[in-house]
Amino acid sequence: MPMLQDPSTKYRPATTVDLHDRTWPSRQITRAPRWMSTDLRDGNQALIEPMNSARKLRFFEQLVKIGLKEIEVAFPSASQTDFDFVRMLIEEDRIPEDVNIVVLTQARDDLIRRTVESVRGARRATVHLYNPIAPAWRRIVFNASREEIKEVAVSGTRLIRELTDAMPDTAWTYEYSPETFSLAELDFSLEVSDAVSAVWEPDANRPMVLNLPTTVECSTTNVFADQVEWMHRRLARREHIVLSVHPHNDRGTAVAAAELAVMAGADRVEGCLFGNGERTGNVDLVTLALNLYTQGVDPQLDFSDIDEVRQCVEHCNQLPVHPRHPYVGDLVFTAFSGSHQDAIRKGFAQQKDDAIWEVPYLPIDPADLGRSYDAVIRVNSQSGKGGMAYLLEQMHGIYMPRRLQIEFSRAVQAMTDETGLEASAADLYALFRREYLDVEAPLRYVSHRMVSASDAAAEVEIDIVRDGRPMRMRGTGNGPIDAAVDAFTRGLGVAVRVMDYHEHAMTTGADANAACYVEVRVAGSITGFGAGVDPSIVTASLKAVVSGINRHLQTRDMSEAVEARAA
């Protein structure tokens, strides 16, 4: 047989930078960079199914809530959907005054004109132009010289300046990306960037962002840091330019590349929540921001309810967040090792309020993210939790979502600790019924009636018994569950939110039951699950909501009773 070629001979190593007096290795990040989310553009174009307008709007509002001030909302010349989305944001006045929307365009006159037109009337907007400049793209894709490639960038910039100067009511920022910067010659990157800024003439009233993308991550992170510092030192008009980076994750080191780039002089980072994007993704803004927390630096972004952010992103992207994903995964605050659990328990016992965080194995306090370590600390083996779930699935048709498995495992652990015996499938199902399905106090579901239902709205009337007294509630929403949540919020006088929802058929045939599991938050509390079973999926859903509310109210009443006895 012929010998196979050694794959390593097919590739050339990255070119190092002649920067012997580099300063970034001894620097420390002491303040947050400017953040720019490209979830709605770069992230969206990487999805199997691009977001529709409703999902993009939900995502945009979540980004605003987190505190993002620069949001790349679309590639308006790429599709009518993107163009219309930008127009909707502007015409419906959905953009806060302190938020700058960004729109991306290639360096073609017709696309530039379409892009600028999309943001007409915005209070503030950034037009982001890019063109690839690296040798392989010049030779293979464009068959163009360095001078021709530079002229593409310069002429595109000139047209954007002309068009934006004609719309003085908008506060304009110009952003240029020498695309494929990570693979381009540094002297040419500098030449093109300086030529572009000479046309734009940035100053305090004409801001400019120069964005250096690792379009393809092709070197170790120290090389990228050298590239950034080299540009940072030599750029013309540097004092009037915001130096930005846009790392991709092809080598799995985008977070490190971004951190070193900031140390090397970058002022701004572009990325996506949880690292969505082309190929292996863009840099993860959540990980970057929360890494700053662990170093005592305020990231200027709000991730105090990390589960809400994850649920929004999973819904909008239709992609799951890995259970081991830093800071947000379902299992990242779970210790399966007994020695780890012992060290963590001792750390919690000694941790003082307002003291420096110092709990073994936990780099950040889960409470700062709206998470609770107590919810998972007693789950000390994946096989144990998995076995519990398997028995309920196989013997009783109960398919619990992952976070309900974790929650229910606490009750299983308490039961096995008390009895000292192995729990059978019948024991587990009886415990599940007691914990979720048979919870009928202080509220007991009686019946419901759909007053009206359409594609746009639903109105429901619900009869319950509360502390022995019949009660009727009515609510409206965009579906039966949303309407029921509105009814309970109005009728009980406490805010009820459904954070997550799962349903499935338990059996087949005409008499099949449906099971529903809802993760609810009552009056701003930590989320908890409720469950319901019924032949009607709507009824099962309403029973699950009642179950979740009851479990919250019972926990609250028990806590108040303990406090009263202590007083």
Salt bridges, closest charged atoms under 4 A:
ASP18 OD1 - HIS20 NE2 2.77
ASP21 OD1 - ARG233 NH1 2.93
ASP42 OD2 - ARG41 NH2 3.69
ASP42 OD2 - HIS246 NE2 2.99
ASP42 OD2 - HIS248 NE2 3.68
GLU49 OE2 - ARG55 NH1 3.35
GLU61 OE2 - ARG94 NH1 3.43
GLU70 OE2 - ARG34 NE 2.90
GLU70 OE1 - ARG268 NE 3.09
GLU72 OE1 - ARG41 NE 3.06
GLU72 OE2 - HIS128 ND1 3.00
ASP82 OD1 - LYS56 NZ 3.18
GLU91 OE2 - ARG87 NE 3.22
GLU92 OE1 - ARG94 NE 2.64
ASP93 OD1 - ARG123 NH1 3.25
ASP98 OD2 - LYS69 NZ 2.67
ASP110 OD2 - ARG108 NH2 2.84
GLU117 OE1 - ARG120 NH2 3.00
GLU147 OE2 - LYS150 NZ 3.55
ASP165 OD2 - ARG161 NE 3.49
ASP165 OD1 - ARG206 NH1 3.28
GLU175 OE2 - HIS128 NE2 3.48
GLU175 OE1 - ARG268 NH2 3.33
GLU185 OE2 - ARG138 NH2 2.83
GLU185 OE2 - ARG146 NH1 3.95
ASP187 OD2 - ARG146 NH2 3.10
GLU191 OE1 - ARG146 NH2 3.60
GLU191 OE2 - LYS150 NZ 3.03
GLU201 OE1 - ARG161 NH1 2.66
ASP226 OD1 - ARG22 NE 2.77
GLU229 OE2 - ARG233 NH2 2.73
GLU239 OE2 - HIS240 NE2 3.81
ASP250 OD1 - ARG279 NE 2.59
ASP267 OD2 - ARG238 NH2 3.05
GLU270 OE1 - HIS246 ND1 2.68
GLU270 OE2 - ARG268 NH1 2.81
ASP284 OD2 - HIS325 NE2 2.71
ASP305 OD2 - ARG521 NH1 2.45
ASP307 OD1 - ARG310 NH1 3.22
ASP307 OD1 - ARG371 NE 3.71
GLU308 OE1 - LYS65 NZ 2.89
GLU308 OE2 - ARG497 NH2 2.62
GLU314 OE1 - ARG310 NE 3.98
ASP330 OD1 - ARG310 NH1 3.34
ASP330 OD1 - ARG403 NH1 3.31
ASP342 OD2 - LYS346 NZ 3.05
GLU407 OE2 - ARG551 NH1 2.94
ASP417 OD2 - ARG378 NH2 2.29
GLU435 OE1 - ARG551 NH2 3.43
ASP438 OD1 - ARG433 NH2 2.89
GLU459 OE2 - ARG474 NH1 3.17
GLU461 OE1 - ARG449 NH2 3.24
GLU461 OE1 - ARG472 NH1 3.74
GLU461 OE2 - ARG474 NH2 2.65
ASP463 OD1 - ARG472 NE 2.72
ASP486 OD2 - ARG490 NE 2.86
ASP500 OD2 - ARG403 NH2 2.72
ASP500 OD2 - HIS502 NE2 3.25
GLU519 OE1 - ARG403 NE 3.25
ASP534 OD1 - LYS543 NZ 3.01
ASP557 OD1 - ARG556 NH2 3.50
GLU560 OE2 - ARG556 NE 3.93
